[in-house]
């Protein structure tokens, strides 16, 4: 069983930065991908970044150039560095572990004030 613990959310002013972390423990795989999603009130969950086993990253246009996903395999942790934050980035952010099993994190609130 894999458990995920997210951290790093909070309140920040527009233009600021936050770094989210998501650490996996338990029966983790040596080869897994990761993803970050977000969900704003009344909206569908939206993909904001992926990173493969080999470290290839991808971000949608809405966050490209502002958000960067990265991973530390030794720590079984994925990060989401968020820069130049905008009020429309306000959402609950979820990490997703893509291994032999697919596990979602518990979510962390990010609020960007104008």
Buried (B, 14 or more C-beta within 10 A) or exposed (E): EBBBBBEBBEEBEEEBEBBBBBBBEEEBBEEBBBBBBBBBEEEEBBBBBBBBBEEEBEBEEBBEEBBBBBBEEEEBBBBBBBBEBBEEBBBBBBBBBBBEEEBBBEBBEBBBEE
